[in-house]
């Protein structure tokens, strides 16, 4: 539903459950966003109307909506109210590429190769790729889109003898291009973090100055333990997040 009238949220509460009411509400709304029952840009009823209709306190309704705002699934706009945020990519922290993840989730990934150059690797890159200092390295900087919208800025370094071509990287994801060459990624070490965007990053990612970015640094290896690629990527936090499943030991 969209238009002038705000959408009434479909929430069924189990008041006998130990799960807090605000969390039940947030979970129900999140599910409707994930399934598409609530569309991006759809305006929702305010917390006062929600609280009255569900017979909960206003702080409970506010906390439920705020939880989804904090997750980036809802946005608050002055003079408009609470809306469903633009489509956001959720990515499991698995050994996959962003290109493959977008394609498998029904999104259309495209890539622009911003830089592709060959030269002796820096001491840092040579060390992480475990190649002799001075060996030729391909350095690639790409902008990844999802359904035509900029999503991630990616820098990758690979030894020259295994690196895909400029043309291949414009058409395929890095890991797909490597698979075409018979190279399979077997394991990786990665670090996930966050920081604010530089002016140049904000401009190219179509974000506001100093917008929040998610960061990922990854070194990937084949089954023999050979370092294949080292990547430093930044993602728009307003459109993207990582998800993990944790198990007790």
MORA-V322491 format. One record per residue. RES is the residue in one small letter. PSI is psi in radians with two decimals (none if undefined). OMEGA is omega in whole degrees, 0 to 359 (NA if undefined). NEAR is the number of other C-alpha atoms within 12 Angstrom. Layout:
# MORA-V322491
RES/PSI/OMEGA/NEAR + RES/PSI/OMEGA/NEAR
This chain:
# MORA-V322491
x/2.39/174/20 + x/2.94/182/18 + x/-2.72/185/13 + x/-0.59/183/13 + x/2.31/178/14 + x/2.65/180/23 + x/2.32/173/26 + x/2.20/185/26 + x/2.44/180/35 + x/1.79/183/23 + x/2.18/174/26 + x/2.10/184/19 + x/2.41/174/23 + x/1.74/185/16 + x/-0.15/176/16 + x/-0.12/183/9 + x/2.57/175/12 + x/-0.21/179/11 + x/2.21/181/14 + x/2.56/183/19 + x/-0.72/181/30 + x/-0.64/181/35 + x/-0.65/175/27 + x/-0.75/180/30 + x/-0.82/181/34 + x/-0.72/181/34 + x/-0.73/180/26 + x/-0.74/180/25 + x/-0.73/179/38 + x/-0.72/180/31 + x/-0.73/179/20 + x/-0.58/177/25 + x/-0.76/182/29 + x/-0.64/183/24 + x/-0.16/180/13 + x/0.02/177/19 + x/-0.52/172/20 + x/2.10/187/30 + x/2.66/175/27 + x/2.34/181/26 + x/-0.19/181/27 + x/2.32/182/32 + x/2.35/185/29 + x/2.77/175/35 + x/2.65/183/31 + x/2.99/186/27 + x/-0.52/179/30 + x/-0.87/180/22 + x/-0.69/180/20 + x/-0.77/181/32 + x/-0.77/180/26 + x/-0.78/184/17 + x/-0.64/182/20 + x/-0.05/180/26 + x/0.88/173/20 + x/2.92/179/25 + x/2.74/179/19 + x/-0.71/176/22 + x/-0.61/178/19 + x/-0.80/178/25 + x/-0.72/180/33 + x/-0.73/182/28 + x/-0.65/179/25 + x/-0.81/180/34 + x/-0.69/181/40 + x/-0.59/179/28 + x/-0.68/180/24 + x/-0.51/173/32 + x/-0.76/180/24 + x/-0.53/179/19 + x/-0.13/181/26 + x/0.23/181/30 + x/-0.41/174/39 + x/2.68/175/36 + x/2.56/176/28 + x/2.27/179/26 + x/2.25/181/16 + x/2.29/179/8 + x/-0.15/181/8 + x/-0.77/181/19 + x/-2.66/183/25 + x/2.27/180/31 + x/2.74/172/36 + x/2.28/182/38 + x/2.79/174/33 + x/2.77/182/27 + x/2.28/183/32 + x/2.39/180/32 + x/2.24/173/38 + x/2.28/183/29 + x/2.19/174/27 + x/2.58/178/20 + x/1.30/180/22 + x/3.07/180/22 + x/1.23/180/22 + x/2.96/177/24 + x/2.73/178/31 + x/-0.70/179/42 + x/-0.85/180/35 + x/-0.71/181/26 + x/-0.75/180/26 + x/-0.79/181/29 + x/-0.74/182/22 + x/-0.38/180/16 + x/0.15/176/20 + x/0.05/176/13 + x/2.81/178/23 + x/1.83/180/23 + x/2.40/171/30 + x/2.81/186/27 + x/2.46/168/34 + x/2.13/176/30 + x/1.96/183/28 + x/-0.62/179/21 + x/2.48/175/23 + x/1.84/182/27 + x/2.72/182/24 + x/2.36/178/24 + x/3.02/178/20 + x/2.35/180/22 + x/2.55/174/28 + x/2.82/177/24 + x/-0.67/182/17 + x/-0.80/181/17 + x/-0.75/178/32 + x/-0.68/181/28 + x/-0.80/184/22 + x/-0.52/177/29 + x/-0.09/177/33 + x/0.81/178/27 + x/2.76/181/26 + x/2.48/177/18 + x/2.30/182/19 + x/-0.18/177/19 + x/2.60/181/22 + x/2.33/181/25 + x/2.47/172/36 + x/2.20/179/33 + x/2.14/186/34 + x/2.37/174/37 + x/2.12/186/28 + x/2.65/172/36 + x/2.10/181/35 + x/2.35/179/39 + x/2.65/170/33 + x/2.03/183/33 + x/0.68/176/22 + x/-0.03/182/17 + x/2.26/180/26 + x/2.36/185/33 + x/-0.69/187/42 + x/2.57/174/42 + x/2.15/191/36 + x/2.29/174/41 + x/2.24/180/32 + x/2.59/179/41 + x/2.31/179/45 + x/2.62/173/43 + x/2.47/186/35 + x/-0.70/188/26 + x/-0.29/180/19 + x/-0.07/188/25 + x/2.38/172/34 + x/2.83/180/36 + x/2.92/175/27 + x/-0.79/182/25 + x/-0.70/180/19 + x/-0.73/183/23 + x/-0.36/173/32 + x/-0.42/185/27 + x/-0.63/186/21 + x/2.92/169/30 + x/2.80/182/35 + x/-0.84/184/43 + x/-0.61/177/35 + x/-0.73/179/26 + x/-0.66/177/26 + x/-0.68/179/27 + x/-0.64/177/21 + x/-0.43/179/18 + x/0.13/178/17 + x/0.27/182/15 + x/2.08/180/25 + x/2.33/175/27 + x/2.22/184/31 + x/-0.63/179/22 + x/2.92/179/21 + x/2.68/169/27 + x/2.28/182/24 + x/2.71/178/21 + x/2.30/180/20 + x/2.37/181/22 + x/-2.80/181/20 + x/2.66/175/22 + x/3.09/177/20 + x/2.69/181/23 + x/2.52/169/27 + x/2.94/179/19 + x/-0.72/181/16 + x/-0.73/179/16 + x/-0.76/180/28 + x/-0.71/181/27 + x/-0.81/184/17 + x/-0.47/179/27 + x/0.05/180/34 + x/0.78/179/26 + x/2.93/176/26 + x/2.70/177/20 + x/2.41/179/17 + x/0.49/176/20 + x/2.72/179/25 + x/2.37/176/27 + x/2.49/168/31 + x/2.52/181/29 + x/2.58/174/28 + x/2.25/174/31 + x/2.19/187/25 + x/2.40/169/33 + x/2.14/185/32 + x/2.57/185/37 + x/2.68/174/28 + x/-3.06/186/23 + x/-0.40/180/15 + x/-0.08/182/13 + x/0.10/178/18 + x/2.30/176/24 + x/2.21/183/31 + x/-0.81/181/41 + x/2.66/174/45 + x/2.24/184/38 + x/2.53/173/36 + x/1.94/186/28 + x/2.62/171/34 + x/2.49/185/41 + x/2.57/177/44 + x/2.02/181/44 + x/-0.41/179/37 + x/-0.23/184/32 + x/0.03/194/35 + x/2.52/168/34 + x/2.91/176/32 + x/2.53/176/26 + x/2.57/180/14 + x/2.69/172/12 + x/2.25/184/10 + x/2.49/179/8 + x/2.50/177/5 + x/2.50/178/4 + x/none/NA/3
